[in-house]
């Protein structure tokens, strides 16, 4: 079986009892084995009692299944106080006979081992408790206390098997908690073999940071997730985040969302980011990564959509103050409830706890956009491989929710086009900010390394942070390379002066040409007038000559008539 969660097939018809614990039913594909015992093992402080109690309380409140909690270490009052911090009113459930809490004190001196010794008294007491409230769920916490007085291993094993068989025969869905052993899963090394489902809880500390994890060691007759899953205990109970096993089958969208920067949208086909995509903004310190993140958050909220901002470096008030200086006022969005900040130092939790907290806040706030600023600070809470694993899981989770996410990342001058956690390959859009040092000053540049699914701009632009917000302008590119800042302004002024000079020269040439044209036209007019005069004179001469010839001809005819020429 692979480590990833896979939807159960039609053949997986094993009857299950939903636990009601957030995430656990997803890991177990429906819940714990119904009518069978489940073993929860773990060290001190791993959360065994709290998980068992939540299973019982969720059953009575959400599924109408009363329960019995038999404890061998804590009294009912102590248990009620402990679970009150999780928002559970155990005393009220006990008063309504939805839950029965039975504290059984086991004294070693009171246990007499003989060949006929058994747990018959416990079964009678437990059976009475089950019948009293009509229990469908039972918790025994913890089994070591029950068998603390046993020294004979044969009797111990026999009674353990009989206890688990009795619970099965009773038809209740049971949880038995056990302390983790040194060389085996449990102290006696037998409980895990007679249990139908075994869940291991682990509370480990690495680099002075604690993290709780859950793993389903076995589950007879059913598919189940086999990874280690982080879980969180907070004021609302236990939350398990099984996103290590999400598959790449989430939906994609063709809708676009604005970055909040008009020119940046223009570089992205004029439409902005894809809805539900992931965006990485990386750059050296002071290049404006947070300014881009704030612009995106403001644009999201202006559309009456929610934005959740995870800040790992600056306090919310500091971000709001700084953004006001560049014309981005986030305070109104915060007051409207459209913008929510979650600011905490990365070292306060372990990476897995951060992951669970982020998932929890996303589920509660239901944002359209999420910002994580910056991801590089998470390196302080784990190594690069752990950070990459955590980010991949949160990215997959956001994609399943169709939430557009923007991450900022601090890079170094010698490795601009790389990230410490190497997550750039899983990002849909990667925007790089860089310092351009020229002429004794440093200016900001911006370009898009990649943006999947669109014909994005491949040009480097100058990135300006002004009192009116963020702006992107064209850089000057010429024989001397890319110019920004005052060098660009100087070159632009020089180019303008040269252009003005060329325009003036062209105007002068045009005036000279116009003068010549008019002179030519005048000369043509004079020649045309002279030609017309000469033409008229010649026409008159031709007419006179024709008249002379006609007169001479008439004279010859008259002379011939007078001389009596031949009549022919």
Steps between C-alpha positions, in 0.01 A plus 500: 500500500632846419545765763244725336134504590280335242124500494367164620358273236152352491644183654610691811170456689649457845251651751649811658420736782565867417722655765392861442865606547608737224719313253499161672205367301677603179817316601302188593258528207189533711592452862598229747392134465141483619436258783870423536783623724754758389830549676643852534862486613741778578734654750411748775348821364431358156122557531360149556246597768385814319451314171307224674282747685426697181404174328251437779362856511468534123317170493243612756448851358537445124384142445266428791723224637535511881833397643681372807840630605667272751814660638758335721709811567285817516173576671190630322564850637856501371389379158228766480755771578744366242255488209339833590803667341394339173152648521331182624250508787540148632291559813201607289521182293527291814192674644306420182616137523666521161838419652586300808841550661613226737822537696642165607782511753734205458731431790778250448469376856134414442575271207552141594632277227371145507431251230132596513557878490320686219337832409150385563436783745611756241271346239202519737574863579559593137190313387289688754640834382426413134143397581441810713542745210452260209860557396618434147851625567742405779841633603741329738781734610768369554550129480834504685327622815252214477769236473760669720475231763555205270840335517408174331531557126281201414212636708557846355480379142194287568312784667593746224359267236189445706446873546520568127275203423244615760486847339446344156225276630335798664488671158631836618752711312781521751823694542768368731793728572847369576842641578765448237757234582877523476559211260142453376204712405345456845637411841380139492547450126171315464229763473590592143453141388152449646371842386319540170633854456817648646568875504837630614533853639840661519611819674854574390734794550751603235715813524305598812172496302229247587267334253222245543450235230256216440546177305256215438724200556240245394132474416366150441265464205525859380709733295659785693757772470843384615690829513586697810249779537549809715223584741419796718327526836332836544191662647276312254640155550732294283572577136683255277632616167537210257615706204825309451293263291305733274506397136547727200136491393383847603298717263648791306341829400532731201379801700749775575562711809680831506838539664399849609770649274367598159830473315574160656162377378598630155815286515272201571301527176322802644288278727702417814540167679290188446245448775615220729861519384816545707726803458856534627651847539870474576774756532772641719426707810328831433389426145128534577369148552265601781379797292389261225336273759314796655387619156358157427328484841346845450377415148339179630319680782382779268300233318330407830701179522689383806876488528697317771848641558758283682781730615815332632720808511302815582216588734165588334510858628845543353389366163196730501712804591765425239246444225324829578824678410471368144131571458360156596255526791421155635331617820149540349516145364605379844206675666257356245616151585620436145867492600637287782860493624660205674839618623725264693867415519586179308690366801189516719372173350642209311438485127225241534320711758529802273348286226205397717447856625499638146255235382277570797495877438434448129204275580360752748558822304428356151717748307517547123870582529780404738834676546803344672769762566776378495547125465875527560446572871356150536854366458549595866236243596646212296748406233452565128352159420245532780406852390457381142281212615289736711460751216409232247226380733357846563516579127312181415244580767447853365462368147227259607318800647555710183670769710746732327821506704793740493828410670796730550853368513827667597785426260865597490690692234706196399191277465218720373330233292482239775322446830636351820213254530502429123125551463520711184433195283154447651396864465277602210638853473845617607572873520853612574596837648861606480729792577659670200811691607618766256652846521541493876136414576284193538163463336245219486429279203221249446449220253297181469703181489199284427123501501344174397215506252550852364723697263656727759748782441867411503625857539674654799311802629586760760306453824410825677362541851348847525273688737213410267567129498696258291576572137687318227664688212711406202874498546740651245673232299780594265867438414594576862254241633205549735478846660279587796450789737690823433709327231176422316376857548832641377496276197135581434579876517795453268287300259230766519750776427634306203149436382411869535813590303407258227147636493636857467729396215214328324283810546777717347534266204124501455498884496780509241319248289180701523685815387648320204163356413339843501788645293465220254128549479555872437748423222259252350222758511724757322598250233138399455400867457781559248405187315137606487598842361723346235231250415241777446739702280576199284130418471437855372781474245363167381153652463634799304693270271192294431303816424772622262502170319122502466506858363771412245298202384192710450706757306634231266149376431377850424796562268430178311137592453598836365748335257232263379674179619359163405175428658642172635 
